[in-house]
């Protein structure tokens, strides 16, 4: 079984970026916390999330970024992105489900991503997704919002 060093992947994923579409806020207005957790399903089908540093191929890992507004005013029109770490494949599961996907980190579209092949529109495989983006219309003063995506260790 192939193992993966999650410190390396978490560092890559921590490159998650934030764009304030309204630039009137200070750089320290937003705090981000990133976690990587193994997704485990018990016999009853209930999911649990366990902190993880390494895992064998085939393990489902959820990357979750929590963004906290640290100022006493609302932040409007916030776009946040999470890259899909190297040696990982996106499963198609994102929370909130309103995430947009990208295969190049520049152009985003609603999922599933599509492309034309031989004159027909076909779904782009999740293995080609590189980044997800969420648009948060309003993050109230001193409140938090979380986004997450699930991956499988290659």
N, C-alpha and C positions, 0 to 999 in steps of 0.2 A: 504494500500500500504506500502510496505517495503521500508524504506529509507536507504541510505548508506552514511557514513561519508567519504567524498572524501579526507579529510586530511589524514586519516589512509591509504586509498588505494594509495594516491599519494606518501606517504612515502614508502610504499612497492614498488611501481613502480619506485621510485627514486633509488632503489637498482640496477637499470639498470647498466649493466657492460660494460666495454670497454676493449678489448684486443688489444694491439699493437703487431701484429705478428712480426713486425720489432722493436726490443727493443732499438734502438739507440736514442729514443726520451725521453726528460725529462717528469716527471710525470705531470707537469703543461702545457704540450703542447696542451692539449685538454680540452675544456670547454663544459659541457653539461647542457642544459636547458630543463626541462620536464614540459609539460603542459597537463591538462586534460580539454577537452571541450565536451559539449553536442552537438551531431550532430542533427541538425534540418532541415527538408525538408519543403519548402514552397509549396503553391498550384501549382506553376509552376514546381515543382520538383527540384528547385535549393537548394543546400545544404549550410548551414551556420554553423558556429562553435561558440558556446557561452561558456565563462568560467563557470565552475560549481564547487560547493563544495558538494552538496547533490543532490540526484535524486532518484525517485521511481524505483521500479523494472520495467524492460522492457525498460529503457532509454538507448540509444546508446551513449557511451562515447568513444571519440578518445583520446588515449595517444600519444603525439608527443614528440620525443626527437630530439633536434637540437644540433649537435656536431660542435663546432667551433675550427679550427686549429689556435692556438694563437701564433705560431712561424713563422719565416720567411723561413721555408723550408717545402716541401711537406711531408705528412705522407702517407706511402704506406701500403697496406695490413692491413686494420683496420677492426676488427670484433666487432660489437656492438650488445648487446642483450637487450631486454625489457621483463621483466616478465609480465605475465597476473595476475593482482591483484586478491586476494581472493575475493569471492562474485561477480566475473565477469566471463563471458564466451566470449571467442574469437568469432567474427562473421565470420572469414575467410577473412576479408578485411585487407590488409597490404599494405603500401606504403613505398618504392618501392615493387612491387609484387614479387621480387626476394628473399624475406625473406624465411628462412628455419624455420621449426617448431620443437618443442621438447615437449615430454610428461613428461620428467624427468629432464630437464635442463642441461643434459650432452650430450645426443646423438641428433644430428640435421639431418634433411633430407628435401629435397624439398617437398613442399606442393602440393597436400594434402598428409598428412601422411597416410601410409598404414600398415596393419598387416594381418597376415594369421589367418583365423578363419575357422575351419572345412575344411582345405585344399584349401580355396579360399582367395584371397587378397581382403580385404575390407577397405574402408576409416575409419580412426579413427575419432570419433566425435570431433568437435571443442571444446566441453566442457571438453575434456581431455588434450587440449593443455595447457602448463604451461609457455612456453617461446618462443620468436621468436628471430632469429639472422639474421643480414644483414652483408654481406662482402662488405666493401667499398675499392675498389682497390686503389683509389687515392683521398686524400683530400688535395687540393692545399694549399699552404701557405696563412694564413689569410682568408680562405674561410670556409663556413659552408655546412653541409649536414644534412638533416632531414629524420627521419624514423618515421612511425606511425603505430598503430594498433587500430582497433575498437573492442570494447567490449560491452556487454549488461549486465546491472545490474541484478543480480539474485534475 
